[in-house]
Amino acid sequence: MVDTKPDAGAAGRFTFPGTSISVNRMGYGAMQLAGPHVFGEPKNPEEARAVLREALELGIDHIDTSDFYGPYVTNRLIRETLHPYSPALTIVTKVGAWRDEKGGWILERNADFLRKSVEDNLEHLGLEQVAIVNLRMAGPADDLATPMKAMRQMQDEGLIAHIGLSTVDANQIKIARDIAPVVCVQNHYNLVQRVDDALIDELAADGIAYVPYFPLGGFTPLQVEDLNRVAAELDETPHAVALAWLLQRSPNVLLIPGTSSRAHLRDNISAASLKLDEATMRDLNALANAG
């Protein structure tokens, strides 16, 4: 492991289709800035703000967030720490859920709720327009057309510049694209959770970004013996190797790993500079569904 300052730009850039928005492929997810289980205030607010500042110093120009993280906690921290925003910074949020008083995740996607969610995100982030808003679904059985039409209406009004989708399958993406352009898809995917392999390639052919959430396993972190072995051979951390694999998986993959620690942030960003050879990629590809 080389002890150098990590550079989020080392993995190259991506331009969202039909937009002028270009970002480094290594981004940052703000979810973990909230308290335990993404609920309430952070244990260390000053460290949370320091993470945001250092993320930008290390080249992060794509932050993923939502009002339902906290709720409202991550957006407030982002605004308090980074506003007025650099013109180079792209903030992406998502709508389609809220938190109850016990921290439960409640999905809701009627038109009035989606509009209030977008307006709340604008207020809490201090923005007049959100660059990209992801519509959060629950799975392939969900009706996507109705909420997508509400999103298109808000896009036409200028509240949303561009629309993304989260937790969807190929058929839902097709339905959505018949209503409005889709610039990114955010689904559960990582080294061992590989259901979306074919979907990633389909989206890449159309130039649409694929943004894996839980790239390191999420609430059940990756614990794969062979990953640890490969990382040890490379003198890298397992986290960095798993993220580097994602970046080499396809050029349309954008990463938004989250953390509330500056040390972990630097470890994540170091993956942007890590190049895996063909033999290592084959070893890692063999871990599909091993977790």
Secondary structure as GFF3:
##gff-version 3
##sequence-region A 1 291
A	DSSP	three_ten_helix	8	11	.	.	.	ID=ss1
A	DSSP	beta_strand	13	15	.	.	.	ID=ss2
A	DSSP	beta_strand	22	24	.	.	.	ID=ss3
A	DSSP	beta_strand	28	29	.	.	.	ID=ss4
A	DSSP	three_ten_helix	31	33	.	.	.	ID=ss5
A	DSSP	three_ten_helix	36	38	.	.	.	ID=ss6
A	DSSP	alpha_helix	45	57	.	.	.	ID=ss7
A	DSSP	beta_strand	62	64	.	.	.	ID=ss8
A	DSSP	alpha_helix	73	82	.	.	.	ID=ss9
A	DSSP	beta_strand	90	95	.	.	.	ID=ss10
A	DSSP	beta_strand	97	99	.	.	.	ID=ss11
A	DSSP	beta_strand	105	107	.	.	.	ID=ss12
A	DSSP	alpha_helix	111	125	.	.	.	ID=ss13
A	DSSP	beta_strand	130	136	.	.	.	ID=ss14
A	DSSP	alpha_helix	145	157	.	.	.	ID=ss15
A	DSSP	beta_strand	160	166	.	.	.	ID=ss16
A	DSSP	alpha_helix	170	177	.	.	.	ID=ss17
A	DSSP	beta_strand	182	186	.	.	.	ID=ss18
A	DSSP	alpha_helix	197	205	.	.	.	ID=ss19
A	DSSP	beta_strand	209	210	.	.	.	ID=ss20
A	DSSP	alpha_helix	225	234	.	.	.	ID=ss21
A	DSSP	alpha_helix	238	249	.	.	.	ID=ss22
A	DSSP	alpha_helix	262	270	.	.	.	ID=ss23
A	DSSP	three_ten_helix	271	273	.	.	.	ID=ss24
A	DSSP	alpha_helix	278	285	.	.	.	ID=ss25
###
